[in-house]
Amino acid sequence: MEEAERYFVVEKLKVKVFQDRKALGQAAGEEVATRMKELLKEKKNLFMVFASAPSQNEFLEALSRSHGIDWKRVTAFHLDEYVGLPSEAPQSFGHFLRERLFRKVRPGRVHYLNGMAEELEGEFYRYADLFKDHPFDIACLGIGENGHLAFNDPAFADFNDPMKVKVVELDPISRNQQVHDSCFECLEQVPRKALTLTIPAILSANYTYCMVPGSTKADAVRKTLRGPISTECPASILRTHKDAILYLDNDSAKLVHF
């Protein structure tokens, strides 16, 4: 098991800092795998939701190589999806998770958000219905450069959102992040709208693991841990979750001193 270089707690949020993103991903993968195996001893099935971003690559690779997990008893969801982008497009978040995790581990069931749905309102109600009777056991998250969780950017984040899934307009920072991550060649190619799980839907998970490597996330991490709990930095709400762990590397943690 990879050992953290630093460990501290901010309100309820546990924080682990690792030397680099490889060590971060390995530790998070091992700890999520351990949690899954523990829960599968107690429960018939697990319900999990995953983030889709290059920041998750090392974690997903480590999780996919973990042994002893009965993936046939796992139902998987993803946090968000672009509107108007075909599911087979390389930038599609569903495609991202299929290639990096689902095709390797073969969950019993995977539910995808359909960003090509003709009736988007119908699509977000359809998706919300899939987990309304099954709160997530585990949520695997990242944090955006503007502090977003999923695509709950500051302008659209609502800590008391009555919806479980909704359509949002992406702010310029979120859209630029997709270019920084080499998902798109230029800003004009990045879709302007997305479907996203809301903050309450994400926080309903019993266990939350949030993987945030890289220097481009350093300011968002600082605001998450040091700023007020506010939708100005949606990820700050993780400090209120009953069982959440934030995984950082030295680059993403460089502005945080405890």
ChimeraX commands (.cxc) that place a marker at each C-alpha (Angstrom):
marker #1 position 0.00,0.00,0.00 radius 0.5
marker #1 position 1.35,3.42,-0.97 radius 0.5
marker #1 position 1.96,5.61,2.07 radius 0.5
marker #1 position 1.01,9.28,2.06 radius 0.5
marker #1 position 3.74,11.84,2.68 radius 0.5
marker #1 position 1.27,14.00,4.58 radius 0.5
marker #1 position -2.11,13.37,6.17 radius 0.5
marker #1 position -4.47,15.88,7.78 radius 0.5
marker #1 position -8.18,16.53,8.27 radius 0.5
marker #1 position -10.10,19.68,7.38 radius 0.5
marker #1 position -13.40,19.62,9.25 radius 0.5
marker #1 position -14.68,16.17,8.16 radius 0.5
marker #1 position -12.57,15.83,5.01 radius 0.5
marker #1 position -9.56,13.54,5.21 radius 0.5
marker #1 position -6.63,14.66,3.03 radius 0.5
marker #1 position -3.70,12.53,1.84 radius 0.5
marker #1 position -0.74,14.00,-0.06 radius 0.5
marker #1 position 1.52,11.78,-2.16 radius 0.5
marker #1 position 4.82,12.37,-3.93 radius 0.5
marker #1 position 3.39,12.24,-7.45 radius 0.5
marker #1 position 0.28,11.33,-9.42 radius 0.5
marker #1 position 1.36,7.72,-9.89 radius 0.5
marker #1 position 1.61,7.16,-6.14 radius 0.5
marker #1 position -1.67,9.04,-5.66 radius 0.5
marker #1 position -3.47,6.87,-8.21 radius 0.5
marker #1 position -2.04,3.65,-6.84 radius 0.5
marker #1 position -3.06,4.47,-3.27 radius 0.5
marker #1 position -6.56,5.57,-4.25 radius 0.5
marker #1 position -7.05,2.49,-6.42 radius 0.5
marker #1 position -5.97,0.19,-3.61 radius 0.5
marker #1 position -8.18,1.90,-1.05 radius 0.5
marker #1 position -11.27,1.94,-3.27 radius 0.5
marker #1 position -10.71,-1.75,-4.10 radius 0.5
marker #1 position -10.43,-2.58,-0.41 radius 0.5
marker #1 position -13.65,-0.71,0.34 radius 0.5
marker #1 position -15.44,-2.50,-2.50 radius 0.5
marker #1 position -14.41,-5.92,-1.23 radius 0.5
marker #1 position -15.48,-5.02,2.32 radius 0.5
marker #1 position -18.90,-3.83,1.16 radius 0.5
marker #1 position -19.43,-6.84,-1.09 radius 0.5
marker #1 position -19.11,-9.04,1.99 radius 0.5
marker #1 position -22.13,-7.22,3.43 radius 0.5
marker #1 position -24.21,-6.37,0.36 radius 0.5
marker #1 position -25.50,-8.26,-2.65 radius 0.5
marker #1 position -24.70,-5.44,-5.07 radius 0.5
marker #1 position -22.76,-2.17,-5.14 radius 0.5
marker #1 position -23.76,1.07,-6.83 radius 0.5
marker #1 position -20.85,3.28,-7.86 radius 0.5
marker #1 position -20.37,6.50,-9.81 radius 0.5
marker #1 position -17.16,7.55,-11.57 radius 0.5
marker #1 position -15.59,10.76,-12.81 radius 0.5
marker #1 position -14.18,10.95,-16.34 radius 0.5
marker #1 position -11.01,13.00,-16.81 radius 0.5
marker #1 position -7.28,12.50,-17.43 radius 0.5
marker #1 position -6.76,13.25,-13.73 radius 0.5
marker #1 position -8.36,9.87,-13.04 radius 0.5
marker #1 position -6.08,7.82,-15.32 radius 0.5
marker #1 position -3.68,6.48,-12.71 radius 0.5
marker #1 position -6.47,5.73,-10.27 radius 0.5
marker #1 position -8.56,3.88,-12.86 radius 0.5
marker #1 position -5.55,1.88,-14.00 radius 0.5
marker #1 position -4.78,0.82,-10.42 radius 0.5
marker #1 position -8.40,-0.06,-9.73 radius 0.5
marker #1 position -8.67,-2.10,-12.93 radius 0.5
marker #1 position -5.66,-4.19,-11.86 radius 0.5
marker #1 position -7.00,-4.93,-8.39 radius 0.5
marker #1 position -7.75,-8.58,-7.69 radius 0.5
marker #1 position -10.60,-10.17,-5.78 radius 0.5
marker #1 position -13.42,-7.79,-6.75 radius 0.5
marker #1 position -16.64,-9.39,-7.98 radius 0.5
marker #1 position -17.38,-6.75,-10.62 radius 0.5
marker #1 position -20.46,-8.66,-11.79 radius 0.5
marker #1 position -22.17,-7.40,-8.63 radius 0.5
marker #1 position -21.33,-3.75,-9.39 radius 0.5
marker #1 position -23.69,-1.31,-11.10 radius 0.5
marker #1 position -21.74,1.65,-12.49 radius 0.5
marker #1 position -22.77,5.21,-13.39 radius 0.5
marker #1 position -20.84,8.26,-14.55 radius 0.5
marker #1 position -21.04,11.81,-13.27 radius 0.5
marker #1 position -21.57,13.84,-16.42 radius 0.5
marker #1 position -21.71,13.91,-20.20 radius 0.5
marker #1 position -21.52,16.50,-22.94 radius 0.5
marker #1 position -24.72,17.45,-24.75 radius 0.5
marker #1 position -24.58,16.84,-28.49 radius 0.5
marker #1 position -21.47,14.64,-28.50 radius 0.5
marker #1 position -21.93,11.09,-29.84 radius 0.5
marker #1 position -21.19,8.31,-27.34 radius 0.5
marker #1 position -18.47,6.89,-29.60 radius 0.5
marker #1 position -16.57,10.21,-29.73 radius 0.5
marker #1 position -13.16,9.92,-28.00 radius 0.5
marker #1 position -14.01,12.97,-25.84 radius 0.5
marker #1 position -17.27,11.42,-24.59 radius 0.5
marker #1 position -17.08,10.69,-20.88 radius 0.5
marker #1 position -18.91,7.41,-21.35 radius 0.5
marker #1 position -16.31,6.42,-23.94 radius 0.5
marker #1 position -13.51,7.45,-21.58 radius 0.5
marker #1 position -14.74,5.11,-18.84 radius 0.5
marker #1 position -15.50,2.27,-21.23 radius 0.5
marker #1 position -11.92,2.29,-22.47 radius 0.5
marker #1 position -10.13,2.87,-19.17 radius 0.5
marker #1 position -12.23,0.78,-16.81 radius 0.5
marker #1 position -15.46,-0.88,-17.87 radius 0.5
marker #1 position -14.08,-2.99,-20.74 radius 0.5
marker #1 position -11.32,-4.22,-18.44 radius 0.5
marker #1 position -13.38,-5.15,-15.38 radius 0.5
marker #1 position -16.82,-5.83,-16.91 radius 0.5
marker #1 position -19.27,-4.50,-14.29 radius 0.5
marker #1 position -22.56,-6.33,-14.06 radius 0.5
marker #1 position -24.35,-3.25,-15.35 radius 0.5
marker #1 position -23.29,0.17,-16.63 radius 0.5
marker #1 position -25.70,3.07,-17.05 radius 0.5
marker #1 position -24.66,5.85,-19.42 radius 0.5
marker #1 position -25.93,9.39,-19.69 radius 0.5
marker #1 position -27.14,10.07,-23.22 radius 0.5
marker #1 position -25.99,13.49,-24.35 radius 0.5
marker #1 position -27.61,12.91,-27.73 radius 0.5
marker #1 position -31.13,12.47,-26.33 radius 0.5
marker #1 position -33.75,14.43,-28.24 radius 0.5
marker #1 position -35.54,15.33,-24.99 radius 0.5
marker #1 position -32.90,16.30,-22.45 radius 0.5
marker #1 position -35.42,16.77,-19.67 radius 0.5
marker #1 position -36.62,13.23,-20.22 radius 0.5
marker #1 position -33.04,12.01,-20.19 radius 0.5
marker #1 position -32.14,13.50,-16.85 radius 0.5
marker #1 position -35.30,12.14,-15.26 radius 0.5
marker #1 position -34.58,8.73,-16.80 radius 0.5
marker #1 position -31.07,8.69,-15.39 radius 0.5
marker #1 position -32.11,9.91,-11.95 radius 0.5
marker #1 position -34.73,7.16,-11.76 radius 0.5
marker #1 position -31.99,4.54,-12.16 radius 0.5
marker #1 position -30.46,5.37,-8.78 radius 0.5
marker #1 position -33.37,6.88,-6.85 radius 0.5
marker #1 position -33.90,3.65,-4.89 radius 0.5
marker #1 position -30.21,2.80,-4.66 radius 0.5
marker #1 position -28.04,5.52,-3.13 radius 0.5
marker #1 position -24.45,5.30,-4.31 radius 0.5
marker #1 position -22.21,3.20,-2.13 radius 0.5
marker #1 position -19.07,4.80,-3.53 radius 0.5
marker #1 position -18.43,7.97,-5.53 radius 0.5
marker #1 position -15.08,8.40,-7.29 radius 0.5
marker #1 position -14.56,12.06,-8.08 radius 0.5
marker #1 position -12.20,14.73,-9.32 radius 0.5
marker #1 position -12.16,18.51,-8.90 radius 0.5
marker #1 position -12.11,20.97,-11.81 radius 0.5
marker #1 position -9.80,23.92,-12.20 radius 0.5
marker #1 position -12.68,26.16,-11.08 radius 0.5
marker #1 position -13.49,23.88,-8.14 radius 0.5
marker #1 position -16.38,22.13,-9.83 radius 0.5
marker #1 position -17.66,18.67,-8.90 radius 0.5
marker #1 position -18.86,16.87,-12.03 radius 0.5
marker #1 position -20.05,19.81,-14.17 radius 0.5
marker #1 position -21.50,21.75,-11.26 radius 0.5
marker #1 position -19.58,24.91,-12.10 radius 0.5
marker #1 position -19.84,27.82,-9.62 radius 0.5
marker #1 position -22.62,29.48,-11.62 radius 0.5
marker #1 position -24.81,26.37,-11.56 radius 0.5
marker #1 position -23.81,24.59,-8.35 radius 0.5
marker #1 position -26.54,24.33,-5.72 radius 0.5
marker #1 position -25.87,22.59,-2.43 radius 0.5
marker #1 position -29.63,22.14,-1.96 radius 0.5
marker #1 position -30.49,21.32,-5.55 radius 0.5
marker #1 position -33.93,19.65,-5.79 radius 0.5
marker #1 position -32.78,17.81,-8.93 radius 0.5
marker #1 position -30.58,14.72,-9.12 radius 0.5
marker #1 position -29.50,15.32,-12.73 radius 0.5
marker #1 position -29.71,18.52,-14.77 radius 0.5
marker #1 position -28.50,20.34,-17.87 radius 0.5
marker #1 position -25.91,23.08,-17.37 radius 0.5
marker #1 position -24.00,25.58,-19.49 radius 0.5
marker #1 position -20.26,25.14,-19.10 radius 0.5
marker #1 position -18.29,28.14,-17.97 radius 0.5
marker #1 position -15.14,29.21,-19.88 radius 0.5
marker #1 position -12.79,27.77,-17.24 radius 0.5
marker #1 position -14.38,24.33,-17.52 radius 0.5
marker #1 position -14.30,24.47,-21.30 radius 0.5
marker #1 position -10.68,25.63,-21.34 radius 0.5
marker #1 position -9.76,22.82,-18.98 radius 0.5
marker #1 position -10.79,20.33,-21.66 radius 0.5
marker #1 position -8.26,21.96,-23.99 radius 0.5
marker #1 position -5.58,21.98,-21.27 radius 0.5
marker #1 position -6.24,18.25,-20.78 radius 0.5
marker #1 position -5.75,17.70,-24.55 radius 0.5
marker #1 position -9.28,16.37,-24.91 radius 0.5
marker #1 position -10.02,18.97,-27.61 radius 0.5
marker #1 position -7.68,20.89,-29.89 radius 0.5
marker #1 position -9.30,24.27,-29.32 radius 0.5
marker #1 position -12.03,25.95,-27.29 radius 0.5
marker #1 position -14.43,26.14,-30.23 radius 0.5
marker #1 position -14.61,22.34,-30.34 radius 0.5
marker #1 position -15.68,21.99,-26.70 radius 0.5
marker #1 position -19.46,21.59,-26.25 radius 0.5
marker #1 position -21.21,24.38,-24.39 radius 0.5
marker #1 position -23.70,22.25,-22.48 radius 0.5
marker #1 position -23.58,19.08,-20.41 radius 0.5
marker #1 position -25.71,16.76,-18.35 radius 0.5
marker #1 position -24.47,16.42,-14.79 radius 0.5
marker #1 position -25.35,14.80,-11.51 radius 0.5
marker #1 position -26.07,17.51,-8.98 radius 0.5
marker #1 position -24.22,18.17,-5.74 radius 0.5
marker #1 position -26.84,16.44,-3.51 radius 0.5
marker #1 position -26.80,13.38,-5.77 radius 0.5
marker #1 position -23.02,13.18,-5.51 radius 0.5
marker #1 position -22.96,13.72,-1.75 radius 0.5
marker #1 position -25.55,10.98,-1.24 radius 0.5
marker #1 position -22.75,8.43,-1.68 radius 0.5
marker #1 position -21.81,6.66,1.52 radius 0.5
marker #1 position -18.10,6.84,0.71 radius 0.5
marker #1 position -16.41,9.45,-1.45 radius 0.5
marker #1 position -12.92,9.27,-2.93 radius 0.5
marker #1 position -11.66,12.37,-4.74 radius 0.5
marker #1 position -8.47,12.18,-6.83 radius 0.5
marker #1 position -6.86,15.53,-7.73 radius 0.5
marker #1 position -3.30,15.52,-9.14 radius 0.5
marker #1 position -1.46,18.27,-10.97 radius 0.5
marker #1 position -0.38,21.86,-10.54 radius 0.5
marker #1 position -3.30,23.20,-12.61 radius 0.5
marker #1 position -5.58,22.16,-9.72 radius 0.5
marker #1 position -3.53,23.81,-6.97 radius 0.5
marker #1 position -5.67,26.93,-6.63 radius 0.5
marker #1 position -8.90,24.91,-6.66 radius 0.5
marker #1 position -7.45,22.68,-3.93 radius 0.5
marker #1 position -6.49,25.73,-1.87 radius 0.5
marker #1 position -10.03,27.09,-2.12 radius 0.5
marker #1 position -11.51,23.67,-1.38 radius 0.5
marker #1 position -9.57,23.38,1.86 radius 0.5
marker #1 position -8.96,26.97,2.94 radius 0.5
marker #1 position -11.85,29.00,1.57 radius 0.5
marker #1 position -15.43,29.24,2.78 radius 0.5
marker #1 position -17.84,26.41,2.07 radius 0.5
marker #1 position -19.52,28.07,-0.85 radius 0.5
marker #1 position -20.70,27.44,-4.39 radius 0.5
marker #1 position -17.91,29.81,-5.44 radius 0.5
marker #1 position -15.83,26.65,-5.02 radius 0.5
marker #1 position -18.31,23.76,-5.21 radius 0.5
marker #1 position -15.74,21.19,-4.05 radius 0.5
marker #1 position -15.58,22.93,-0.66 radius 0.5
marker #1 position -18.78,21.05,0.24 radius 0.5
marker #1 position -16.69,17.88,0.54 radius 0.5
marker #1 position -15.63,19.18,3.95 radius 0.5
marker #1 position -19.12,18.34,5.19 radius 0.5
marker #1 position -19.32,14.77,3.88 radius 0.5
marker #1 position -19.45,12.04,6.49 radius 0.5
marker #1 position -16.76,9.87,4.85 radius 0.5
marker #1 position -14.67,11.56,2.15 radius 0.5
marker #1 position -10.98,11.34,1.28 radius 0.5
marker #1 position -9.15,13.85,-0.91 radius 0.5
marker #1 position -6.03,12.49,-2.64 radius 0.5
marker #1 position -3.43,15.07,-3.70 radius 0.5
marker #1 position 0.09,15.02,-5.07 radius 0.5
marker #1 position 2.80,17.53,-4.22 radius 0.5
marker #1 position 1.87,19.60,-7.26 radius 0.5
marker #1 position -1.83,19.96,-6.47 radius 0.5
marker #1 position -1.08,20.50,-2.76 radius 0.5
marker #1 position 1.63,23.14,-3.26 radius 0.5
marker #1 position -0.55,26.05,-2.05 radius 0.5
marker #1 position -1.85,24.22,1.02 radius 0.5
marker #1 position 0.15,24.21,4.26 radius 0.5
marker #1 position -1.08,22.46,7.40 radius 0.5
marker link #1:1,2 radius 0.2
marker link #1:2,3 radius 0.2
marker link #1:3,4 radius 0.2
marker link #1:4,5 radius 0.2
marker link #1:5,6 radius 0.2
marker link #1:6,7 radius 0.2
marker link #1:7,8 radius 0.2
marker link #1:8,9 radius 0.2
marker link #1:9,10 radius 0.2
marker link #1:10,11 radius 0.2
marker link #1:11,12 radius 0.2
marker link #1:12,13 radius 0.2
marker link #1:13,14 radius 0.2
marker link #1:14,15 radius 0.2
marker link #1:15,16 radius 0.2
marker link #1:16,17 radius 0.2
marker link #1:17,18 radius 0.2
marker link #1:18,19 radius 0.2
marker link #1:19,20 radius 0.2
marker link #1:20,21 radius 0.2
marker link #1:21,22 radius 0.2
marker link #1:22,23 radius 0.2
marker link #1:23,24 radius 0.2
marker link #1:24,25 radius 0.2
marker link #1:25,26 radius 0.2
marker link #1:26,27 radius 0.2
marker link #1:27,28 radius 0.2
marker link #1:28,29 radius 0.2
marker link #1:29,30 radius 0.2
marker link #1:30,31 radius 0.2
marker link #1:31,32 radius 0.2
marker link #1:32,33 radius 0.2
marker link #1:33,34 radius 0.2
marker link #1:34,35 radius 0.2
marker link #1:35,36 radius 0.2
marker link #1:36,37 radius 0.2
marker link #1:37,38 radius 0.2
marker link #1:38,39 radius 0.2
marker link #1:39,40 radius 0.2
marker link #1:40,41 radius 0.2
marker link #1:41,42 radius 0.2
marker link #1:42,43 radius 0.2
marker link #1:43,44 radius 0.2
marker link #1:44,45 radius 0.2
marker link #1:45,46 radius 0.2
marker link #1:46,47 radius 0.2
marker link #1:47,48 radius 0.2
marker link #1:48,49 radius 0.2
marker link #1:49,50 radius 0.2
marker link #1:50,51 radius 0.2
marker link #1:51,52 radius 0.2
marker link #1:52,53 radius 0.2
marker link #1:53,54 radius 0.2
marker link #1:54,55 radius 0.2
marker link #1:55,56 radius 0.2
marker link #1:56,57 radius 0.2
marker link #1:57,58 radius 0.2
marker link #1:58,59 radius 0.2
marker link #1:59,60 radius 0.2
marker link #1:60,61 radius 0.2
marker link #1:61,62 radius 0.2
marker link #1:62,63 radius 0.2
marker link #1:63,64 radius 0.2
marker link #1:64,65 radius 0.2
marker link #1:65,66 radius 0.2
marker link #1:66,67 radius 0.2
marker link #1:67,68 radius 0.2
marker link #1:68,69 radius 0.2
marker link #1:69,70 radius 0.2
marker link #1:70,71 radius 0.2
marker link #1:71,72 radius 0.2
marker link #1:72,73 radius 0.2
marker link #1:73,74 radius 0.2
marker link #1:74,75 radius 0.2
marker link #1:75,76 radius 0.2
marker link #1:76,77 radius 0.2
marker link #1:77,78 radius 0.2
marker link #1:78,79 radius 0.2
marker link #1:79,80 radius 0.2
marker link #1:80,81 radius 0.2
marker link #1:81,82 radius 0.2
marker link #1:82,83 radius 0.2
marker link #1:83,84 radius 0.2
marker link #1:84,85 radius 0.2
marker link #1:85,86 radius 0.2
marker link #1:86,87 radius 0.2
marker link #1:87,88 radius 0.2
marker link #1:88,89 radius 0.2
marker link #1:89,90 radius 0.2
marker link #1:90,91 radius 0.2
marker link #1:91,92 radius 0.2
marker link #1:92,93 radius 0.2
marker link #1:93,94 radius 0.2
marker link #1:94,95 radius 0.2
marker link #1:95,96 radius 0.2
marker link #1:96,97 radius 0.2
marker link #1:97,98 radius 0.2
marker link #1:98,99 radius 0.2
marker link #1:99,100 radius 0.2
marker link #1:100,101 radius 0.2
marker link #1:101,102 radius 0.2
marker link #1:102,103 radius 0.2
marker link #1:103,104 radius 0.2
marker link #1:104,105 radius 0.2
marker link #1:105,106 radius 0.2
marker link #1:106,107 radius 0.2
marker link #1:107,108 radius 0.2
marker link #1:108,109 radius 0.2
marker link #1:109,110 radius 0.2
marker link #1:110,111 radius 0.2
marker link #1:111,112 radius 0.2
marker link #1:112,113 radius 0.2
marker link #1:113,114 radius 0.2
marker link #1:114,115 radius 0.2
marker link #1:115,116 radius 0.2
marker link #1:116,117 radius 0.2
marker link #1:117,118 radius 0.2
marker link #1:118,119 radius 0.2
marker link #1:119,120 radius 0.2
marker link #1:120,121 radius 0.2
marker link #1:121,122 radius 0.2
marker link #1:122,123 radius 0.2
marker link #1:123,124 radius 0.2
marker link #1:124,125 radius 0.2
marker link #1:125,126 radius 0.2
marker link #1:126,127 radius 0.2
marker link #1:127,128 radius 0.2
marker link #1:128,129 radius 0.2
marker link #1:129,130 radius 0.2
marker link #1:130,131 radius 0.2
marker link #1:131,132 radius 0.2
marker link #1:132,133 radius 0.2
marker link #1:133,134 radius 0.2
marker link #1:134,135 radius 0.2
marker link #1:135,136 radius 0.2
marker link #1:136,137 radius 0.2
marker link #1:137,138 radius 0.2
marker link #1:138,139 radius 0.2
marker link #1:139,140 radius 0.2
marker link #1:140,141 radius 0.2
marker link #1:141,142 radius 0.2
marker link #1:142,143 radius 0.2
marker link #1:143,144 radius 0.2
marker link #1:144,145 radius 0.2
marker link #1:145,146 radius 0.2
marker link #1:146,147 radius 0.2
marker link #1:147,148 radius 0.2
marker link #1:148,149 radius 0.2
marker link #1:149,150 radius 0.2
marker link #1:150,151 radius 0.2
marker link #1:151,152 radius 0.2
marker link #1:152,153 radius 0.2
marker link #1:153,154 radius 0.2
marker link #1:154,155 radius 0.2
marker link #1:155,156 radius 0.2
marker link #1:156,157 radius 0.2
marker link #1:157,158 radius 0.2
marker link #1:158,159 radius 0.2
marker link #1:159,160 radius 0.2
marker link #1:160,161 radius 0.2
marker link #1:161,162 radius 0.2
marker link #1:162,163 radius 0.2
marker link #1:163,164 radius 0.2
marker link #1:164,165 radius 0.2
marker link #1:165,166 radius 0.2
marker link #1:166,167 radius 0.2
marker link #1:167,168 radius 0.2
marker link #1:168,169 radius 0.2
marker link #1:169,170 radius 0.2
marker link #1:170,171 radius 0.2
marker link #1:171,172 radius 0.2
marker link #1:172,173 radius 0.2
marker link #1:173,174 radius 0.2
marker link #1:174,175 radius 0.2
marker link #1:175,176 radius 0.2
marker link #1:176,177 radius 0.2
marker link #1:177,178 radius 0.2
marker link #1:178,179 radius 0.2
marker link #1:179,180 radius 0.2
marker link #1:180,181 radius 0.2
marker link #1:181,182 radius 0.2
marker link #1:182,183 radius 0.2
marker link #1:183,184 radius 0.2
marker link #1:184,185 radius 0.2
marker link #1:185,186 radius 0.2
marker link #1:186,187 radius 0.2
marker link #1:187,188 radius 0.2
marker link #1:188,189 radius 0.2
marker link #1:189,190 radius 0.2
marker link #1:190,191 radius 0.2
marker link #1:191,192 radius 0.2
marker link #1:192,193 radius 0.2
marker link #1:193,194 radius 0.2
marker link #1:194,195 radius 0.2
marker link #1:195,196 radius 0.2
marker link #1:196,197 radius 0.2
marker link #1:197,198 radius 0.2
marker link #1:198,199 radius 0.2
marker link #1:199,200 radius 0.2
marker link #1:200,201 radius 0.2
marker link #1:201,202 radius 0.2
marker link #1:202,203 radius 0.2
marker link #1:203,204 radius 0.2
marker link #1:204,205 radius 0.2
marker link #1:205,206 radius 0.2
marker link #1:206,207 radius 0.2
marker link #1:207,208 radius 0.2
marker link #1:208,209 radius 0.2
marker link #1:209,210 radius 0.2
marker link #1:210,211 radius 0.2
marker link #1:211,212 radius 0.2
marker link #1:212,213 radius 0.2
marker link #1:213,214 radius 0.2
marker link #1:214,215 radius 0.2
marker link #1:215,216 radius 0.2
marker link #1:216,217 radius 0.2
marker link #1:217,218 radius 0.2
marker link #1:218,219 radius 0.2
marker link #1:219,220 radius 0.2
marker link #1:220,221 radius 0.2
marker link #1:221,222 radius 0.2
marker link #1:222,223 radius 0.2
marker link #1:223,224 radius 0.2
marker link #1:224,225 radius 0.2
marker link #1:225,226 radius 0.2
marker link #1:226,227 radius 0.2
marker link #1:227,228 radius 0.2
marker link #1:228,229 radius 0.2
marker link #1:229,230 radius 0.2
marker link #1:230,231 radius 0.2
marker link #1:231,232 radius 0.2
marker link #1:232,233 radius 0.2
marker link #1:233,234 radius 0.2
marker link #1:234,235 radius 0.2
marker link #1:235,236 radius 0.2
marker link #1:236,237 radius 0.2
marker link #1:237,238 radius 0.2
marker link #1:238,239 radius 0.2
marker link #1:239,240 radius 0.2
marker link #1:240,241 radius 0.2
marker link #1:241,242 radius 0.2
marker link #1:242,243 radius 0.2
marker link #1:243,244 radius 0.2
marker link #1:244,245 radius 0.2
marker link #1:245,246 radius 0.2
marker link #1:246,247 radius 0.2
marker link #1:247,248 radius 0.2
marker link #1:248,249 radius 0.2
marker link #1:249,250 radius 0.2
marker link #1:250,251 radius 0.2
marker link #1:251,252 radius 0.2
marker link #1:252,253 radius 0.2
marker link #1:253,254 radius 0.2
marker link #1:254,255 radius 0.2
marker link #1:255,256 radius 0.2
marker link #1:256,257 radius 0.2
marker link #1:257,258 radius 0.2
view
